[in-house]
């Protein structure tokens, strides 16, 4: 269904992601707002990996409302508040997505609306 784009003429991805993903015409497109690592009970784990787990669980719930799942994600934009949070986030992402993986951008930002948040993830899915 999707065409994962990793041209041999450019440097391979640094991690588990594709340089691009082509979505066929007529596909349903779902754009998810950035999700934070907060549970329905307002609990926020201290650990960045646990926050990433919650972010992706929230995203899975949103996608389910549209009849899609994590396997339908074509692009991930992720933000962490420090270099030390890169590895925990990437471990969660790499466990949840098989090859070929979605297109992905990961940035270090100075912070979010509340200081206890360490990870925010937004996605685009198609199906």
DSSP file (Angstrom, degrees, kcal/mol; ACC not computed):
  #  RESIDUE AA STRUCTURE BP1 BP2  ACC     N-H-->O    O-->H-N    N-H-->O    O-->H-N    TCO  KAPPA ALPHA  PHI   PSI    X-CA   Y-CA   Z-CA
    1    1 A X              0   0    0      0, 0.0    23,-0.4     0, 0.0     2,-0.2   0.000 360.0 360.0 360.0 -58.9    0.0    0.0    0.0
    2    2 A X        -     0   0    0     21,-0.1     2,-0.6   124,-0.1    21,-0.2  -0.621 360.0-138.9 -89.0 151.6    2.6    2.6    1.1
    3    3 A X  E     -A   22   0A   0     19,-2.2    19,-3.1    -2,-0.2     2,-0.4  -0.947  15.8-148.9-109.5 114.2    5.8    3.1   -0.8
    4    4 A X  E     -A   21   0A   0     -2,-0.6     2,-0.7    17,-0.2    17,-0.2  -0.708  12.1-147.8 -86.1 128.9    8.7    3.6    1.6
    5    5 A X  E     +A   20   0A   0     15,-3.4    15,-1.3    -2,-0.4    14,-0.8  -0.863  37.6 145.6-109.6 111.0   11.4    5.9    0.1
    6    6 A X        -     0   0    0     -2,-0.7     6,-0.1    13,-0.2    -2,-0.1  -0.661  35.9-152.9-139.0  79.8   15.0    5.4    1.0
    7    7 A X    >   -     0   0    0     -2,-0.2     3,-1.1     1,-0.1    -2,-0.0  -0.209  14.4-138.8 -59.1 141.5   17.0    6.3   -2.2
    8    8 A X  T 3  S+     0   0    0      1,-0.2    -1,-0.1     4,-0.0     4,-0.1   0.616  98.2  70.7 -72.9 -12.6   20.4    4.6   -2.6
    9    9 A X  T 3  S+     0   0    0      2,-0.1     2,-0.3     0, 0.0    -1,-0.2   0.485  97.4  53.1 -87.1  -2.7   21.8    7.9   -3.8
   10   10 A X  S <  S-     0   0    0     -3,-1.1    -4,-0.0     1,-0.0     0, 0.0  -0.853 103.5 -76.0-126.2 166.3   21.6    9.6   -0.4
   11   11 A X        -     0   0    0     -2,-0.3     3,-0.1     1,-0.1    -2,-0.1  -0.317  54.8-109.5 -60.0 136.7   22.9    8.6    3.0
   12   12 A X        -     0   0    0      1,-0.1    -1,-0.1    -4,-0.1     6,-0.1  -0.224  49.1 -78.3 -60.7 158.4   20.9    5.9    4.7
   13   13 A X        -     0   0    0      4,-0.2    -1,-0.1     1,-0.1     6,-0.0  -0.214  33.1-129.2 -57.1 149.4   18.8    6.9    7.7
   14   14 A X  S    S-     0   0    0     -3,-0.1     2,-0.2     2,-0.0    -1,-0.1   0.750  86.3  -1.0 -70.4 -25.4   20.6    7.3   11.0
   15   15 A X  S    S-     0   0    0      2,-0.1     2,-1.7     3,-0.0    -2,-0.1  -0.603 111.9 -39.8-145.2-159.1   18.1    5.1   12.8
   16   16 A X  S    S+     0   0    0     -2,-0.2     2,-0.3    74,-0.1    86,-0.1  -0.582  95.5  93.6 -83.7  83.9   14.9    3.1   12.3
   17   17 A X        -     0   0    0     -2,-1.7     2,-0.3    84,-0.1    86,-0.2  -0.966  68.1-115.7-159.3 164.4   13.0    5.4    9.9
   18   18 A X  B     -b  103   0B   0     84,-1.6    86,-0.6    -2,-0.3   -12,-0.2  -0.782  21.1-129.0-102.5 151.1   12.4    5.9    6.2
   19   19 A X  S    S-     0   0    0    -14,-0.8     2,-0.3    -2,-0.3   -13,-0.2   0.839  88.1 -11.2 -67.1 -30.7   13.4    9.1    4.4
   20   20 A X  E     -A    5   0A   0    -15,-1.3   -15,-3.4    83,-0.1     2,-0.4  -0.984  56.3-145.2-160.7 164.6    9.9    9.3    3.0
   21   21 A X  E     -A    4   0A   0     -2,-0.3     2,-0.5   -17,-0.2   -17,-0.2  -0.979  12.8-147.9-139.7 124.5    6.6    7.5    2.5
   22   22 A X  E     -A    3   0A   0    -19,-3.1   -19,-2.2    -2,-0.4     2,-0.5  -0.816  12.8-155.5 -92.4 129.4    4.4    7.8   -0.5
   23   23 A X        -     0   0    0     -2,-0.5   -21,-0.1   -21,-0.2     3,-0.1  -0.905  21.3-118.1-105.9 127.6    0.6    7.4    0.3
   24   24 A X    >   -     0   0    0     -2,-0.5     3,-1.4   -23,-0.4   -22,-0.0  -0.264  36.7 -91.8 -66.5 151.3   -1.6    6.2   -2.6
   25   25 A X  T 3  S+     0   0    0      1,-0.2    -1,-0.1     0, 0.0     3,-0.1  -0.248 110.3  32.2 -57.3 145.5   -4.4    8.5   -3.9
   26   26 A X  T 3  S+     0   0    0      1,-0.3    -1,-0.2    -3,-0.1     2,-0.1   0.416  84.5 138.6  86.2  -1.7   -7.7    7.9   -2.2
   27   27 A X    <   -     0   0    0     -3,-1.4     2,-0.3     1,-0.1    -1,-0.3  -0.457  60.4-111.1 -74.4 147.9   -6.3    6.9    1.2
   28   28 A X        -     0   0    0     -2,-0.1    99,-1.9    -3,-0.1     2,-0.5  -0.643  34.9-152.9 -73.1 133.9   -7.9    8.1    4.4
   29   29 A X  E     -C  126   0B   0     -2,-0.3     2,-0.5    97,-0.2    97,-0.2  -0.951  12.0-171.8-116.0 130.1   -5.5   10.6    6.0
   30   30 A X  E     -C  125   0B   0     95,-3.1    95,-2.9    -2,-0.5     2,-0.6  -0.986   5.2-163.9-123.8 126.2   -5.5   11.2    9.8
   31   31 A X  E     -C  124   0B   0     -2,-0.5     2,-0.4    93,-0.2    93,-0.2  -0.945  11.1-156.1-109.6 119.2   -3.4   13.9   11.4
   32   32 A X        -     0   0    0     91,-2.8    91,-0.4    -2,-0.6     3,-0.1  -0.803  14.2-126.6 -98.3 133.6   -2.9   13.6   15.2
   33   33 A X        -     0   0    0     -2,-0.4    90,-0.2     1,-0.2    88,-0.1  -0.296  51.2 -72.4 -63.4 160.0   -2.2   16.5   17.4
   34   34 A X        -     0   0    0     88,-0.1     2,-0.4    86,-0.1    88,-0.3  -0.347  52.9-149.3 -57.9 132.5    0.9   16.2   19.6
   35   35 A X  E     -D  121   0B   0     86,-3.2    86,-2.1    -3,-0.1     2,-0.2  -0.894   6.3-152.2-110.1 136.8    0.3   13.8   22.4
   36   36 A X  E     -D  120   0B   0     -2,-0.4     2,-2.1    84,-0.2    84,-0.2  -0.617  32.5 -97.5-102.6 163.5    2.0   14.1   25.8
   37   37 A X  S    S+     0   0    0     82,-0.7     2,-0.4    -2,-0.2     8,-0.4  -0.471  77.9 124.1 -81.6  69.5    2.8   11.4   28.3
   38   38 A X        -     0   0    0     -2,-2.1     6,-0.2     6,-0.2    -2,-0.1  -0.997  50.8-138.5-133.0 134.6   -0.2   11.8   30.5
   39   39 A X    >   -     0   0    0      4,-2.6     3,-2.1    -2,-0.4    -3,-0.0  -0.313  33.6 -99.8 -85.4 170.9   -2.7    9.1   31.4
   40   40 A X  T 3  S+     0   0    0      1,-0.3    -1,-0.1     2,-0.1    -2,-0.0   0.713 126.2  56.3 -62.9 -19.2   -6.5    9.4   31.6
   41   41 A X  T 3  S-     0   0    0      2,-0.1    -1,-0.3     0, 0.0     3,-0.1   0.260 121.5-109.6 -93.2  10.8   -6.1    9.8   35.4
   42   42 A X    <   +     0   0    0     -3,-2.1     2,-0.2     1,-0.3    -2,-0.1   0.530  69.0 150.0  71.0   9.0   -3.7   12.8   34.8
   43   43 A X        -     0   0    0     -5,-0.0    -4,-2.6     1,-0.0     2,-0.5  -0.537  28.9-165.1 -73.1 137.3   -0.7   10.7   36.0
   44   44 A X        -     0   0    0     -2,-0.2    -6,-0.2    -6,-0.2     7,-0.1  -0.964  14.7-136.6-125.0 111.3    2.6   11.7   34.3
   45   45 A X        -     0   0    0     -2,-0.5    -8,-0.1    -8,-0.4     6,-0.1  -0.312   7.8-136.7 -65.2 151.8    5.5    9.2   34.7
   46   46 A X  S    S+     0   0    0     71,-0.1     2,-0.2     4,-0.0    -1,-0.1   0.866  81.4  85.7 -72.0 -37.9    8.9   10.7   35.5
   47   47 A X  S  > S-     0   0    0      1,-0.1     4,-2.0     2,-0.0     5,-0.1  -0.443  72.5-143.1 -74.7 133.4   10.7    8.4   32.9
   48   48 A X  H  > S+     0   0    0      1,-0.2     4,-2.4     2,-0.2     5,-0.1   0.863 102.2  54.2 -63.4 -37.2   10.9    9.6   29.3
   49   49 A X  H  > S+     0   0    0      2,-0.2     4,-2.2     1,-0.2    -1,-0.2   0.911 108.7  48.2 -63.9 -42.0   10.4    6.1   28.0
   50   50 A X  H  > S+     0   0    0      2,-0.2     4,-2.0     1,-0.2    -1,-0.2   0.868 110.7  51.7 -66.2 -36.4    7.2    5.7   30.0
   51   51 A X  H  X S+     0   0    0     -4,-2.0     4,-2.5     2,-0.2    -2,-0.2   0.917 108.4  51.0 -64.7 -41.6    6.0    9.0   28.7
   52   52 A X  H  X S+     0   0    0     -4,-2.4     4,-2.6     2,-0.2     5,-0.2   0.899 107.2  54.3 -61.8 -40.0    6.7    7.9   25.1
   53   53 A X  H  X S+     0   0    0     -4,-2.2     4,-2.1     1,-0.2    -1,-0.2   0.933 110.4  46.1 -57.7 -46.4    4.7    4.7   25.8
   54   54 A X  H  X S+     0   0    0     -4,-2.0     4,-2.7     2,-0.2    -2,-0.2   0.893 109.4  54.8 -65.0 -40.1    1.7    6.8   26.9
   55   55 A X  H  X S+     0   0    0     -4,-2.5     4,-2.4     1,-0.2    -2,-0.2   0.951 111.9  43.4 -56.5 -50.3    2.1    9.1   23.9
   56   56 A X  H  X S+     0   0    0     -4,-2.6     4,-2.6     1,-0.2    -1,-0.2   0.838 111.7  54.2 -68.7 -31.9    1.9    6.2   21.5
   57   57 A X  H  X S+     0   0    0     -4,-2.1     4,-1.9    -5,-0.2    -1,-0.2   0.914 110.0  47.6 -65.3 -41.6   -1.0    4.6   23.5
   58   58 A X  H  X S+     0   0    0     -4,-2.7     4,-2.1     2,-0.2    -2,-0.2   0.914 112.2  49.6 -62.9 -42.8   -2.9    7.9   23.2
   59   59 A X  H  X S+     0   0    0     -4,-2.4     4,-2.9     1,-0.2     5,-0.2   0.912 108.0  53.4 -62.6 -43.0   -2.1    8.0   19.5
   60   60 A X  H  X S+     0   0    0     -4,-2.6     4,-2.2     1,-0.2    -1,-0.2   0.888 108.5  50.6 -59.7 -38.8   -3.3    4.4   19.1
   61   61 A X  H  X S+     0   0    0     -4,-1.9     4,-1.4     2,-0.2    -1,-0.2   0.905 111.2  47.9 -65.9 -41.6   -6.6    5.4   20.7
   62   62 A X  H  X S+     0   0    0     -4,-2.1     4,-0.7     1,-0.2     3,-0.4   0.940 113.1  47.6 -63.4 -47.4   -7.0    8.3   18.3
   63   63 A X  H ><>S+     0   0    0     -4,-2.9     5,-2.8     1,-0.2     3,-1.2   0.876 105.6  59.0 -63.4 -36.9   -6.2    6.2   15.3
   64   64 A X  H ><5S+     0   0    0     -4,-2.2     3,-1.6     1,-0.3    -1,-0.2   0.863  97.1  61.5 -60.2 -35.4   -8.6    3.5   16.5
   65   65 A X  H 3<5S+     0   0    0     -4,-1.4    -1,-0.3    -3,-0.4    -2,-0.2   0.795 108.6  43.6 -59.6 -27.2  -11.4    6.1   16.4
   66   66 A X  T <<5S-     0   0    0     -3,-1.2    -1,-0.3    -4,-0.7    -2,-0.2   0.316 123.6-104.4 -99.4   6.2  -10.7    6.4   12.6
   67   67 A X  T < 5S+     0   0    0     -3,-1.6    -3,-0.2     1,-0.3     2,-0.2   0.728  86.5 111.2  78.4  21.4  -10.4    2.6   12.1
   68   68 A X      < -     0   0    0     -5,-2.8    -1,-0.3    -6,-0.1     2,-0.2  -0.690  47.4-158.2-120.3 173.6   -6.6    2.8   11.9
   69   69 A X    >   -     0   0    0     -2,-0.2     3,-2.0    -3,-0.1     4,-0.2  -0.797  43.8 -79.5-140.9-176.7   -3.7    1.6   14.0
   70   70 A X  G >  S+     0   0    0      1,-0.3     3,-1.7    -2,-0.2   -10,-0.0   0.814 122.5  65.4 -59.5 -31.0    0.0    2.2   14.6
   71   71 A X  G 3  S+     0   0    0      1,-0.3    -1,-0.3    26,-0.0    26,-0.0   0.658  95.2  60.5 -66.5 -14.2    0.9    0.2   11.5
   72   72 A X  G <  S+     0   0    0     -3,-2.0    54,-2.5    53,-0.0     2,-0.3   0.417  76.1 117.0 -93.0   0.4   -0.9    2.9    9.4
   73   73 A X  E <   +E  125   0B   0     -3,-1.7    52,-0.3    52,-0.3     3,-0.1  -0.543  34.0 174.1 -72.4 129.6    1.5    5.7   10.6
   74   74 A X  E     +     0   0B   0     50,-2.9    29,-2.2     1,-0.3     2,-0.3   0.582  66.2  27.2-108.9 -17.1    3.4    7.2    7.8
   75   75 A X  E     -Ef 124 103B   0     49,-1.8    49,-2.2    27,-0.2     2,-0.4  -0.986  58.5-166.9-150.2 137.5    5.2   10.0    9.6
   76   76 A X  E     -Ef 123 104B   0     27,-2.1    29,-2.4    -2,-0.3     2,-0.5  -0.988   1.6-170.8-122.1 130.7    6.2   10.7   13.2
   77   77 A X  E     -Ef 122 105B   0     45,-3.0    45,-2.8    -2,-0.4     2,-0.4  -0.985  19.1-179.3-115.8 117.0    7.3   14.1   14.5
   78   78 A X  E     -Ef 121 106B   0     27,-3.0    29,-2.5    -2,-0.5     2,-0.4  -0.911  12.2-167.0-122.8 147.0    8.7   13.6   18.0
   79   79 A X  E     -Ef 120 107B   0     41,-2.7    41,-2.3    -2,-0.4     2,-0.3  -0.996   4.7-177.8-133.8 134.1   10.1   16.2   20.5
   80   80 A X  E     -Ef 119 108B   0     27,-2.5    29,-2.9    -2,-0.4    39,-0.2  -0.925  28.4-132.9-128.6 156.5   12.1   15.6   23.6
   81   81 A X  S    S+     0   0    0     37,-1.6     2,-0.3    -2,-0.3    27,-0.1   0.391  83.9  18.5 -93.7   4.8   13.4   18.1   26.2
   82   82 A X  S >  S-     0   0    0     36,-0.3     3,-2.0     1,-0.1     4,-0.4  -0.964  73.4-112.2-168.4 153.9   16.9   16.8   26.4
   83   83 A X  G >> S+     0   0    0     -2,-0.3     3,-1.4     1,-0.3     4,-0.5   0.816 113.6  65.3 -57.6 -32.0   19.5   14.6   24.7
   84   84 A X  G 34 S+     0   0    0      1,-0.3     4,-0.5     2,-0.1    -1,-0.3   0.644  97.3  56.5 -67.9 -13.4   19.2   12.1   27.6
   85   85 A X  G <> S+     0   0    0     -3,-2.0     4,-1.9     1,-0.1    -1,-0.3   0.523  85.0  82.9 -94.4  -7.2   15.6   11.4   26.5
   86   86 A X  H <> S+     0   0    0     -3,-1.4     4,-2.9    -4,-0.4     5,-0.2   0.955  90.9  47.0 -60.1 -51.8   16.6   10.5   22.9
   87   87 A X  H  X S+     0   0    0     -4,-0.5     4,-2.5     1,-0.2     5,-0.2   0.925 111.6  48.1 -62.9 -48.0   17.5    6.9   23.7
   88   88 A X  H  > S+     0   0    0     -4,-0.5     4,-1.5     1,-0.2    -1,-0.2   0.918 115.1  47.1 -59.7 -40.6   14.4    6.0   25.9
   89   89 A X  H  X S+     0   0    0     -4,-1.9     4,-2.6     1,-0.2     3,-0.2   0.954 112.8  48.4 -62.1 -49.1   12.1    7.5   23.2
   90   90 A X  H  X S+     0   0    0     -4,-2.9     4,-3.1     1,-0.2     5,-0.2   0.844 106.5  57.0 -63.9 -34.5   13.9    5.7   20.4
   91   91 A X  H  X S+     0   0    0     -4,-2.5     4,-1.4    -5,-0.2    -1,-0.2   0.908 110.8  43.8 -62.3 -40.9   13.7    2.3   22.2
   92   92 A X  H  X S+     0   0    0     -4,-1.5     4,-1.9    -3,-0.2    -2,-0.2   0.954 115.6  47.8 -67.4 -50.1    9.9    2.6   22.5
   93   93 A X  H  X S+     0   0    0     -4,-2.6     4,-1.6     1,-0.2     3,-0.2   0.930 111.7  49.8 -56.1 -48.3    9.6    3.8   18.8
   94   94 A X  H  < S+     0   0    0     -4,-3.1    -1,-0.2     1,-0.2    -2,-0.2   0.821 110.4  50.4 -65.2 -31.0   11.8    1.0   17.5
   95   95 A X  H  < S+     0   0    0     -4,-1.4    -1,-0.2    -5,-0.2    -2,-0.2   0.845 113.2  45.9 -72.8 -33.5    9.9   -1.6   19.5
   96   96 A X  H  < S+     0   0    0     -4,-1.9     2,-0.5    -3,-0.2    -2,-0.2   0.719 109.3  57.0 -83.6 -22.0    6.5   -0.4   18.1
   97   97 A X     <  -     0   0    0     -4,-1.6     2,-0.1    -5,-0.2     4,-0.1  -0.939  66.0-158.2-121.4 130.1    7.5   -0.1   14.4
   98   98 A X        -     0   0    0     -2,-0.5     2,-0.3     2,-0.2     4,-0.1  -0.417  43.1 -45.1 -93.5 173.6    8.8   -2.7   12.1
   99   99 A X  S    S+     0   0    0      1,-0.1    -1,-0.1    -2,-0.1     2,-0.1  -0.636 121.7  44.8 -82.1 142.6   10.8   -2.3    8.9
  100  100 A X  S    S-     0   0    0     -2,-0.3    -2,-0.2     1,-0.1    -1,-0.1   0.535  92.0-162.2 -73.6 138.7   10.2   -0.4    6.8
  101  101 A X        -     0   0    0      1,-0.2   -83,-0.2    -4,-0.1   -84,-0.1  -0.420  22.5 -92.3 -86.9 160.9    9.5    2.2    9.4
  102  102 A X        -     0   0    0    -85,-0.2   -84,-1.6   -86,-0.1   -27,-0.2  -0.147  49.2 -87.7 -63.4 164.6    7.6    5.5    9.0
  103  103 A X  E     -bf  18  75B   0    -29,-2.2   -27,-2.1   -86,-0.2     2,-0.3  -0.474  59.3-171.6 -64.7 149.0    9.3    8.7    8.0
  104  104 A X  E     - f   0  76B   0    -86,-0.6     2,-0.4   -29,-0.2   -27,-0.2  -0.998  28.3-167.7-154.7 143.2   10.4   10.4   11.2
  105  105 A X  E     - f   0  77B   0    -29,-2.4   -27,-3.0    -2,-0.3     2,-0.4  -0.998  10.5-169.8-128.1 136.7   11.8   13.6   12.7
  106  106 A X  E     + f   0  78B   0     -2,-0.4     2,-0.3   -29,-0.2   -27,-0.2  -0.989  11.0 178.8-129.8 122.1   13.1   13.8   16.2
  107  107 A X  E     - f   0  79B   0    -29,-2.5   -27,-2.5    -2,-0.4     2,-0.5  -0.913  27.7-132.5-126.1 150.1   14.0   17.2   17.8
  108  108 A X  E     - f   0  80B   0     -2,-0.3     2,-0.3   -29,-0.2   -27,-0.2  -0.893  33.2-175.7 -97.1 126.3   15.3   18.5   21.1
  109  109 A X        -     0   0    0    -29,-2.9     3,-0.1    -2,-0.5   -30,-0.0  -0.764  36.1-115.8-120.5 165.9   13.2   21.4   22.3
  110  110 A X  S    S-     0   0    0     -2,-0.3     2,-0.3     1,-0.2   -29,-0.1   0.713  78.6 -57.2 -77.9 -19.0   13.5   23.7   25.3
  111  111 A X        -     0   0    0    -31,-0.1    -1,-0.2     7,-0.0     2,-0.2  -0.937  44.2-108.5 163.0 176.2   10.3   22.5   26.9
  112  112 A X        -     0   0    0      2,-0.3     8,-0.0     5,-0.3     5,-0.0  -0.540  55.0 -74.7-121.2-172.7    6.5   22.1   26.8
  113  113 A X  S    S+     0   0    0     -2,-0.2     2,-0.4     1,-0.1     3,-0.0   0.801 122.4  34.3 -59.4 -31.7    3.5   23.7   28.4
  114  114 A X  S >  S-     0   0    0      1,-0.1     3,-1.5     0, 0.0    -2,-0.3  -0.984  81.6-131.6-126.4 139.6    4.3   22.0   31.8
  115  115 A X  T 3  S+     0   0    0     -2,-0.4    -1,-0.1     1,-0.3    -2,-0.1   0.702 100.1  66.9 -65.7 -20.6    7.9   21.3   33.0
  116  116 A X  T 3  S+     0   0    0      2,-0.0     2,-0.3    -3,-0.0    -1,-0.3   0.676  80.3  94.6 -75.7 -15.3    7.1   17.6   33.9
  117  117 A X    <   +     0   0    0     -3,-1.5    -5,-0.3     1,-0.1     3,-0.1  -0.618  41.1 167.4 -79.3 134.0    6.6   16.7   30.2
  118  118 A X        +     0   0    0     -2,-0.3   -37,-1.6     1,-0.2     2,-0.4   0.566  62.1  41.0-116.2 -19.0    9.7   15.3   28.5
  119  119 A X  E     + E   0  80B   0    -39,-0.2   -82,-0.7   -38,-0.1     2,-0.3  -0.991  51.7 178.1-137.3 138.5    8.2   13.8   25.3
  120  120 A X  E     -DE  36  79B   0    -41,-2.3   -41,-2.7    -2,-0.4     2,-0.4  -0.991  10.6-171.5-137.2 138.1    5.6   14.9   22.8
  121  121 A X  E     -DE  35  78B   0    -86,-2.1   -86,-3.2    -2,-0.3     2,-0.3  -0.994   7.5-179.1-134.3 132.0    4.7   13.0   19.6
  122  122 A X  E     - E   0  77B   0    -45,-2.8   -45,-3.0    -2,-0.4     2,-0.3  -0.955  13.4-171.6-123.8 149.1    2.5   13.8   16.7
  123  123 A X  E     - E   0  76B   0    -91,-0.4   -91,-2.8    -2,-0.3     2,-0.4  -0.918  23.1-143.7-137.6 161.8    1.8   11.5   13.7
  124  124 A X  E     -CE  31  75B   0    -49,-2.2   -50,-2.9    -2,-0.3   -49,-1.8  -0.998  26.7-176.0-120.4 130.9    0.3   11.3   10.3
  125  125 A X  E     -CE  30  73B   0    -95,-2.9   -95,-3.1    -2,-0.4     2,-0.3  -0.900   6.7-170.5-125.6 156.1   -1.5    8.1    9.4
  126  126 A X  E      C   29   0B   0    -54,-2.5   -97,-0.2    -2,-0.3  -124,-0.1  -0.994 360.0 360.0-144.6 148.1   -3.1    6.8    6.3
  127  127 A X              0   0    0    -99,-1.9   -98,-0.1    -2,-0.3    -1,-0.1   0.347 360.0 360.0-159.7 360.0   -5.2    3.8    5.4
